[in-house]
Amino acid sequence: MKIDFKDLILFEDEDFLLVNKPPHLATLDERTADRGGSVLRLAKEYNPELQAAHRLDKETSGVLAFAKNPAAYRHLAMQFEHREVTKRYHAVANGIHNLDSISVYLPILPLKNGTAVKIDRAEGKIAETIFNTLKVYRGYTLIECIPITGRMHQIRIHLSCLKAPIVCDPQYGGEPIFLSSLKRKFNLKKETEEQPLIQRVALHAHSLSFALMNGEPVRVEAPYPKDFDVLVKQLNKFGV
């Protein structure tokens, strides 16, 4: 399926361009042999000057910022460094959780193979995330996640520490979510195997707030992609 980069654009001025990254597409080109391109590659076809200001995991959808010139890149990089950028993610977690500005402050250490992380109080790097419950369903919770630091897999492992692993995240204890677990009278056709409602970690970068070059604050929101939208709609329909 060909992605039209223009369709992804959420915000654009002379310095910055923000897109709604689709799930299953890497932010940057992967180190191994080409595995289906990247958002950066699409961005550079649109404008060769664009530089990714941060990154999202391949499976994660949502707001991703690019800078159009070195000054803009520095300006945004400094805001990330000084923790002046506010990132808000939405996640669907297994279980029922009442989280009201709950802060998880646990250090994270990447594993040797580079594909996962663990909590390590001795060797890990400082990591903090704040969590708020947005909506509780039967057996599931929609959670707002605000990472204060930007470690790899931070939200995923911090939610796992709260015993609220993200749906469809087996790496950190998240179980798949099936319509049959929500819908009371669910009939599956014979000889067919039920597919999960979402085929990836149910995590979406919902908004990004930062200051433009003139100091003006901006908040850019990314609508849910189709798979996440379907998941939340089914929860709203059958999970309450």
Beta strands, then each sheet from edge to edge (+ up, - down):
strand 1: 9-12
strand 2: 16-21
strand 3: 51-52
strand 4: 61-67
strand 5: 86-94
strand 6: 102-105
strand 7: 108-110
strand 8: 117-119
strand 9: 128-136
strand 10: 140-147
strand 11: 203-211
strand 12: 217-221
sheet 1: 1+ 2- 4+ 3-
sheet 2: 1+ 2- 4+ 11+ 5- 10+ 9- 6+
sheet 3: 1+ 2- 4+ 11+ 12-
sheet 4: 7+ 8-
end
